[in-house]
Amino acid sequence: MSMLNVLMIGDVVGDPGLEALEHLLPLMVKEKSVDFVTVNGENAAGGFGLTPSYLERILAAGADVVTSGNHIWEKREIWPVLNTEKRILRPLNYPAGSPGRGWVHLKKASVKTGEAVSWFVVNLQGREFMTAIDCPFKTFDALTAELENPELLKDEIPIENPVILVDFHAESSREKEALAYYIDGRASVVAGTHTHVQTADERLLPNGSAYITDLGMTGVLGGVIGMDAKICLDRALNQVLYRMEVAAPGESGKTAVQGIIAEINGDTGKAVSIRRFSA
């Protein structure tokens, strides 16, 4: 099998971010011969949460899987969809009984060869400076053990040499790097999300995983993490929790789509290269 191109895109923030995604993602997929796309969509609806209609727009723009994080619970209308639409994920390490699922396995053909590829996407959430849910390290270990005995996953599609992509939604850079080294070689890509600030530390780890601490965001760059700068300043200066609003494009600066494109060896699942972009 030839090399595979993977695109992972940072948190979509509000309508400006979604409109930029809809405009640029189809072009990027075509120009870069992208085989698979993940998009973090937990901030797409008004800056907090996701709705069924916004989910459909992200999927229609070209996302194969939409990942999320702690804000996925903000819009309750998405909760039933988490149980019925397998292409939207919530972090796997929420306790049993939470709506939705934290991993998905899809078969999709390679753009270059047409061969079917097993794509396995995992969504995890950190615990440092966030709600202390189940351990993401042990959760990934348990999932790996099940992958070695696929019948335990009760997946309807046979899993063969999967390309494993991990969205680790976490606040702490230390925790993100630690998890990446912990699962190095067991995933093709480990990409952090949540902080909305793209990091410049993309690299290949010793055992073959590609890594970046944070993909960045898809939204207005001139605000504060995609939100209105004045409101964020008022919150900081006055210590009053004013309701945050999405930054307006034009007034606050350009809107960009941020993330990484990684090249994966289709035979070994090892990453060959990783490059960040802000388009």
BAKERO-669479 format. One record per atom (N, C-alpha, C, O, CB): x, z, y. Coordinates in steps of 0.1 Angstrom, whole numbers, plus 5000, padded with zeros to 4 digits. Glycine has a CB too. Layout:
XZY ...
END
This chain:
500850004988 500050005000 500950005012 502050065012 499050125000 500449935023 501249935035 501150055044 500450155040 500849815044 501750055055 501650175065 500250175071 499550075072 502650165076 499750295074 498450325079 498550385093 499450465096 497650415070 497750335102 497750385116 496550475118 495450445116 497750265126 496950595123 495950705125 495850735140 496950755146 496250825117 494650745145 494450785159 493750915160 492650925154 493750675167 494251015166 493651145168 493451175183 494451175190 494351265160 492251195187 491951205202 491551345205 490751405199 490951105206 492051395217 491751535222 490351545227 489651455230 492751565232 490051675229 488651715233 488051625244 488651615255 488751855238 486851575241 486151495251 485351585260 484651675255 485151395243 485651575273 485051675282 483951605291 484351525300 486151735291 482751625288 481651585296 481451435296 482151355289 481851625310 480551385305 480251245306 481451155310 481551055305 479151225316 482251205319 483451115323 484351095311 484850985309 484251185334 484551195303 485351175291 484751085281 485351005275 485651315285 483451105279 482751025269 482650875273 482850785265 481351075267 482450855286 482450715291 483850645290 483950535287 481950715306 484950725292 486250675291 486550645276 487150535273 487350775296 486050725267 486250705253 485450575249 486050495241 485650825245 484250565253 483450445250 484150315255 484050205248 482050455255 484750325266 485450205272 486750175265 487050055262 485650225286 487550275262 488950245257 489150245242 489950175237 489850345263 488350335235 488550345221 488450215213 489350185205 487650445215 487450135215 487350005208 488549915210 488949845201 486049935211 489049915222 490149835226 491449885219 492249805213 490449835241 491650015218 492750075212 492750045197 493750015191 492850225215 491650065191 491450045176 491849895173 492549875163 490050075172 491449805181 491749665179 493249635181 493849565173 490849575187 493749675193 495049645197 496149705188 497149645185 495349685211 495849825183 496849905175 496649895160 497349955152 496850045179 495649805156 495249795142 495049935135 495649965125 496349715134 494250015142 494050155137 493150155125 492150085124 493350235149 493550235115 492850245102 491850355102 490850345095 493850265091 492150465110 491250585110 491350655123 492350665129 491550675098 490150705128 490050775141 489350905139 488250915133 489350685151 489951015145 489251145147 489151175161 490151135169 490051255139 488051235166 487851265179 487251405180 486351435173 486851165187 487851495188 487351625190 486151625200 486451585211 488451735194 484951655196 483851635205 483151765209 482051755214 482851555198 483751885208 483052005210 482752035225 481952125228 483852115205 483351955234 483051975248 482351855255 482351845267 484352005256 481851765247 481251645252 480051655260 479851585270 481051545240 479151745256 477851765263 477951865274 477851985272 476751815253 478151805286 478151895298 479351985299 479352085306 476951975299 480451955291 481652045291 481652155280 482652215278 481852095304 480452185275 480352285265 479352245254 478152235256 479852425271 479952225242 479052195230 478852045228 479451965235 477752265232 477952015219 477751875214 476251865211 475651965205 478651835203 475651755214 474251735210 474151615201 475151535200 473351705223 473151595193 473051485184 473251345191 473851255185 471651485177 472651325203 472851195210 474251175214 474751065214 471951195222 474951275218 476351265222 477251235210 478251165210 476951385230 476851305199 477551275186 477451125182 478451065178 477051365175 476251075183 476050935180 476850845189 477350745184 474550895181 476950875201 477750795210 479250795207 479950695208 477650835225 479750915203 481150915199 481450835186 482450765185 481551065197 480550845176 480650775164 480550625167 481250545161 479550815154 479650585176 479450445179 480650385186 480850265185 478150425188 481350475193 482550425201 483650395191 484650325195 482950535211 483650445179 484650415169 485250525162 486150505153 485750345176 484750655164 485250765157 484750765142 483650735140 484850895163 485650785133 485250795119 484850935116 483950955108 486450755109 485451035122 485151175120 485151245134 486151225141 486051245110 484251335137 484251415149 484551555145 483751625138 482851405157 485551615151 485951755148 485451835160 484951785170 487451765146 485651975158 485152065169 485952185169 487052195165 483652095166 485252295173 485952425175 484852535178 483752525174 487052425185 485352635186 484452745189 483252705197 482252775197 485252845196 483352595205 482152565214 481152475206 480152445212 482652485225 481352455193 480352375186 478952445185 477952375183 480852345172 478952575187 477752655186 476952655199 475852715199 478052795181 477452605210 476852615223 475452545224 474552605230 477752555234 475252435217 473952355218 473352375204 473852315194 474252205222 472252445203 471652475190 471052355184 470852355171 470652585192 470752255191 470152135185 471152065176 470751975168 469652035196 472452095177 473352025168 473452105155 473952045145 474752025174 473052225154 473152305142 472552235129 473252235119 472552445144 471352185130 470852125118 471651995114 471751965102 469352085120 472151925124 472951805121 474251835114 474751755106 473251735135 474751955117 476051995110 475852005095 476751985087 476452135115 474552025090 474252035076 473951895070 473951875058 473152125074 473551795079 473151665073 474051555076 474051455068 471751635079 474851565086 475751455090 477251495086 477851575093 475651415105 477751435076 479051485071 480251445080 481351495078 479351425057 480051345089 481051305098 481351395110 482251375118 480851165103 480551505111 480751605122 481251735114 480551785105 479551625131 482351785119 482851905113 482852025122 482952015134 484351885108 482752145116 483052275124 484252335116 484452295105 481752365124 484952425122 486052485116 485752545102 484752615100 486752595124 486552505092 486352545078 486352695076 485652755068 487352485069 487152765085 487352915082 486353005089 486553125090 488652955087 485152945093 484053035097 483553085084 483653025073 482952955105 482953205084 482453275072 481453185064 480753105070 481853405075 481353215051 480353145043 478953175049 478653285053 480453185028 478153075049 476753085054 476653025068 475553005073 476453235055 477752995075 477652925088 477152785086 477552725075 479052925095 476452725095 475952595094 477152495093 478252515098 475052555105 476952385085 477952275085 479052295075 478952375066 478552265098 480052215077 481152205067 482452185075 482452145087 480952095057 483552225069 484852215076 485852115071 486952105075 485552345075 485352025061 486251915056 485351805052 484151825050 487051965044 485851685052 485151565048 486051475041 487251455045 484351505059 485651405031 486351305024 485651165025 484451155022 486651335009 486351065031 485750935033 486650835026 487850845027 485450905048 486050725021 486850615017 486650505027 485550465032 486250555003 487850455032 487850345042 488950255039 490050295036 487850405056 488750125041 489750025037 490850015047 490650035059 489149885035 492049995043 493249965052 492949835059 492549735054 494549955044 493249835072 493049715081 493949605076 493549485076 493349755095 495249635072 496149535068 495949475054 496049355052 497549595068 495649565044 495549515031 494149505025 493849435015 496349605022 493249585031 491849585025 491749685014 490649705009 491449455021 492849755010 492749844999 491949975004 492150015015 494149884994 491250034995 490450154998 491450274999 492350294991 489450184988 491250355010 492150475012 491250595012 490150595018 492850455026 491650705006 491050835006 491450905019 492650945020 491250914993 490550925028 490851005040 490151135039 489051145036 490350925053 490951245041 490551375040 490851455053 491951475056 491151455027 489751485060 489951555073 489551695072 488451735067 489051475084 490351785078 490151925077 490151985092 490951945100 491252005069 489152065095 489052135108 489252285106 488552345098 487652105114 490252335113 490452485112 490452535126 490652465136 491852505105 490252675127 490352735140 491252855140 491352925130 488952785144 492052875151 492952985151 492253115154 491053125157 493952955162 493053225153 492553365155 493253435167 492653535172 492653445143 494453395171 495153465182 494453425195 494253315199 496653425182 494053535202 493353515215 491953455214 491353405223 494153445225 491453445201 490153395199 489353485189 489953585185 490253245192 488153455186 487353535177 488053535163 488453435158 485953475175 488253655158 488953675145 488153635133 487553725127 489453815144 488053505130 487253465119 488253465107 489353525107 486653325121 487853395096 488653405084 490053335086 490253255096 487953325072 491053375078 492453335080 492553185078 492253135067 493353405071 493053105088 493252965086 494252925075 494152825069 493552895099 495353015074 496352985065 495852995050 496052905042 497553085067 495153105047 494653125034 493453025031 493252985020 494153275032 492752995041 491652895040 492252765035 491652695027 490852885052 493352715042 493952595038 494552605024 494352505016 495052555048 495052715020 495652735006 494452714996 494652644986 496252875005 493352774999 492252764990 491752624988 491352574977 491052854994 491752554999 491252414999 492252324991 491852244984 491152355013 493552354993 494552274986 494452304971 494552204963 495952324990 494152424967 493952454953 492752374947 492852324936 493752604951 491752364955 490552284951 490852134950 490352064941 489352314960 491752084959 492051944958 492851914946 492751804941 492951914971 493552014940 494251994928 493251984916 493651934905 495352104925 492052034918 491052024908 489751974915 488852054918 490752164901 489751844918 488651784927 487251814923 486351814931 488851644927 487051844910 485651874906 485152004912 483952014913 485551884890 486052084916 485652214923 485052184937 484252264942 486852304924 485452074943 484952044956 483551984956 482851984966 485851934963 483151944944 481751884942 481551764952 480451754958 480751994944 482551684953 482451564962 482051444954 482551424943 483851544969 481151364960 480651254952 481551134951 481351044944 479351214959 482651144959 483651024959 484951074953 485451174957 483850974974 485451004943 486651034937 487851044947 487950954956 487050934926 488651154946 489751174956 491051134949 491451194939 489751324960 491651034955 492850974949 493950964960 493750894970 492650844943 495051044959 496151034969 495651044983 495950944991 497050914966 494951144987 494351145000 495351155012 496351225011 493351255001 495051085023 495751105035 495051225042 493851215046 495750975044 495751335044 495051455049 495451475064 496551485068 495551585041 494351485072 494451505086 493951635090 492751675086 493851385094 494651715098 494151855102 494051865117 495051835124 495151965096 492851905121 492651945135 492652095136 491752155131 491351875141 493652155142 493752295143 493352335157 494152325166 495152355139 492152395158 491652425171 492052575175 491352665170 490052405172 493052585183 493652725185 494152735199 494552635206 494652755175 494252865204 494752895217 496252915217 496952865226 494053025222 496752975207 498153015206 499052895201 498852845190 498353135197 500052865209 501052765205 501852815193 502152735184 502052725216 502152945193 502853005182 502052985169 502652955158 503153155185 500753015169 499953005157 499852865153 499852835141 498553065160 499752765162 499652625158 500952585151 500952515141 499452545171 502152615157 503352575151 503552645137 504052585128 504552615160 503152765136 503352845124 502452775113 502952755102 502952985126 501252745116 500452675106 501052545102 501052505090 498952655111 501552465112 502052335109 503252345099 503352275089 502552265122 504152445101 505252465092 504752515078 505352485068 506252555098 503752595079 503152655066 502652545057 502752545045 502052755069 501952445063 501352335055 502152205055 501652105050 499952315059 503352205061 504152095062 504352025048 504752095038 505552125068 504051905047 504151835034 502851835026 502751755017 505251895026 501951915030 500651915024 499551845032 498451825028 500152065021 499951805044 499051725053 499851615059 501051635061 498351815063 499251505062 499951395068 500151425083 501251395089 499251265066 499151475089 499151505104 498551645106 497451675100 498451395112 499151725114 498651855119 498651845134 499651845141 499451975114 497451835140 497251815155 496451935160 495351965156 496651685158 497051995171 496352105177 495352055188 495551955194 497352205184 494252125190 493352105200 492952235207 493352345203 492052025195 492052225217 491452345224 491952375238 491152405247 491752465215 493252355241 493752395254 493552295264 493652315276 495252435253 493352165260 493052055269 494352005277 494251925286 491952085279 495452065274 496752025281 497651965270 498052035261 497452155287 497951835272 498651765262 500151815262 500751825273 498651615265 500651845250 502051895249 502951775246 502651675241 502152005239 504251805249 505251695248 506251725236 507451705237 506151685260 505651785225 506451825214 506151755201 506351805190 506351975212 505551635202 505251565190 506451535182 507551495188 504551425193 506451555169 507551535160 507251525146 506051555142 508551655163 508151485138 508051485123 508651615118 509851645121 508651365117 507951685109 508451815103 509251785091 509151675085 507251905100 510051875086 511051845075 510451795062 511051715056 511751975072 509251835059 508651785046 507651675048 506951635038 507951905040 507551615060 506851485061 505551495068 504751395069 506551435048 505151605075 503951605083 504351575097 505351615103 503351745082 503451495104 503551475118 502851585126 501751635121 502951335122 503351635137 502851745144 502851735159 503751675165 503551875140 501751785166 501751805180 500951935183 499951955176 501151685188 501452015192 500752145195 499352115201 498452195198 501552225205 499252025210 497851995215 497751845219 498651785226 497552085227 496651785214 496451645217 496151615232 496251505237 495251595209 495751725239 495251705253 493751695253 493051755245 495951585259 493251615263 491851605264 491451465268 492351385273 491251705274 490151425267 489651305272 488651335283 487551375280 488951215260 489151325295 488351365307 489051345320 490051265320 487951515305 488651405330 489151395344 490451475345 490451605343 488151435355 491551415347 492851485348 493051565360 493851665360 493951385346 492351535371 492651605384 491851735385 492051805395 492251515395 491051775375 490351895376 491252005369 492451995368 489051895369 490652115364 491352215357 490752205343 489552245340 491152365363 491552165333 491152135319 489852055319 489052075310 490952265312 489751965328 488551875328 487351925336 486351855337 488151845314 487452045341 486352105349 486652105364 487852085368 486152255344 485652135371 485752135386 486752235391 486652355387 484352165392 487752185398 488852275402 488452385411 488952505410 489952195409 487552365421 487152465430 486452585423 486652695425 486152405441 485552545413 484852655406 485852735398 485752855397 483852595397 486852665392 487852735384 488652835393 489052945389 488752645377 488952785405 489752865414 488952985419 489453105419 490152785427 487652965421 486753075425 486653185414 486653305417 485353025429 486553135402 486553225390 487853315390 487753435387 486353155377 488953245392 490253315391 490453415403 490953525401 491353215391 490053375415 490353455426 489353565428 489753675432 490253365439 488053545424 487053645426 486653725413 485953825414 485753585431 487153675402 486853735389 485353745386 484853845381 487453875388 484653645391 483253625388 483053505379 483653395382 482453615402 482253515369 482153405359 481153305364 480053285358 481753465346 481453235375 480653125380 480553025369 481453005361 481153065393 479352955368 479152855357 480152735360 480052675371 477752805357 480952705350 481852595352 481152455350 480152445343 482952605342 481552355358 480952225358 482052125355 483252145359 480252195371 481752015349 482651905346 483151845359 482351825368 482051795337 484451815360 485051755372 484451615374 484251545364 486551755371 484251575387 483751445390 484851345390 485851365396 482951445403 484651235383 485751125384 485851065398 484851065405 485451015373 486951025401 487150965414 487551065424 488651065430 485950895419 486651165427 486951275436 488051365431 488951405439 485651365438 488151385418 489151475412 490351405406 491351465403 488551565402 490251275405 491351195400 490951105388 489751095386 492451295395 491951045382 491650955371 491151015359 491351135356 492850875368 490450935351 489950985338 490850925327 491050805328 488450955336 491250995317 492150945307 491650985293 490951085291 493550995310 492050905284 491950935269 493250975264 494250905265 491350815261 493351095258 494651145254 494651175239 493551215233 495051275262 495751165233 495851195218 497151145213 498151125220 494751135211 497151115200 498351065193 498050945184 496850935179 499151175185 498950865182 498850765171 500050785161 501150795165 498950615177 499650805149 500650835138 500650725128 499650665125 500450965132 501850695123 502050595112 502250675099 503150755098 503150495115 501450645089 501550715076 501850615065 501250505064 500150785073 502750655056 503050585044 501850595035 501550705030 504350625038 501150485032 499950485024 500250525009 499250575003 499350355024 501450515005 501750544991 502050694989 501650764979 502950464986 502750754999 503250894998 502450995006 502451115004 504650905002 501650945016 500951025025 501851095035 501351175043 500251135017 503151065036 504051115045 504051045058 503850925059 505551115039 504151115069 504151055083 505550985085 506551045081 503951165094 505450875091 506650795094 507050805109 508150805113 506550645090 505950815117 506150825132 504950895138 503850895132 506450685138 505150945150 504050995158 504350975173 505450995178 503851155155 503350935180 503550905195 502350945202 501250915198 503850745197 502551025213 501451065221 501150955232 501950875235 501651205228 499850965237 499450865247 498450935256 497851025253 498850735240 498450875268 497450915278 497050785286 497750745294 498051025289 495950735282 495550605286 494350605296 493850505300 495150515274 
END
